[in-house]
């Protein structure tokens, strides 16, 4: 879905490309860390590592994966 005004999208792209590679990497790392903290804060603290991985998988990719693909990944979490 693209709900951003095209002129704003062009300006956003211009500004991002004006940053150095290092600046873009730092920005990406900060966003990833913020997302990780928010997702972990929304989960039960008593979950095992395997169960936590499954919940995170479902949170981010649950509706994007086929049931067969999701089941295979979960099997790998539990067996690996």
N, C-alpha and C positions, 0 to 999 in steps of 0.2 A: 504494500500500500504506500502510495506517495501522496502525502497531504501537505507537503511543503510547497510554498509558492516558488515557481521556477527561478525567479530573480534572487530569492533568498538562497536557494540551493546553489546557484552559481557563485554567489558571494561567499557562502560557507566553504565551498570547494576551493575557491581562490585563497581564502585565509588559511585553510589547512595546508595547501600546497606551498604557501609562503613560509611555513615553519620549516626548520631544519629537520632532518631525519631523527636526530636525537630528541628534539622537542616533541615530535609526533609520537615517538616511542615512549617517552615519559608520560605524555597525556594518556596514551593507551594503557600503560601500566597502572596509572592512577585510577582510571575508570574500571579496570578489571578488579583492582583491589577493593574499590568501593562496592562493586557488585558482589564480590565474594563475601564481604562483611555483612551486607544486607541479607543475602540469601542464608548464610549461616545463622544470623540472628533470628531468622524466621523459623528455624528448624529446632526440634527438640534437642536439648543438650545431651541427653542420655543415649542417643543413637550410636550404634557401633559404626566403625569406619566403613564397612561394607554397606550397611543400610543407609548411611549418609550419602554415599556415592550414588546409590539407587535413587534416593529422593532428589538429589541434585540433577541427575540425568532426566528424571521425569519432569522436574521444574523447567528445565531449559529445552528439552527435546521431545517430551512425551507425545505431543501431537504431530510432530514433524517426522517421526520414525514409524515405519510399519511395525505392527505387533511382533512379527518374526524378528526383525532387526533389533528392536528393543529387548525382546526376550533373550536373544543371543548375547547382547552386551551385559545384561543383568546376570546371565549364567556365568559369564566371564568374571564379573565382580565377585560372585559368590564362590566360584571355584578357584580363582586366581590368588 
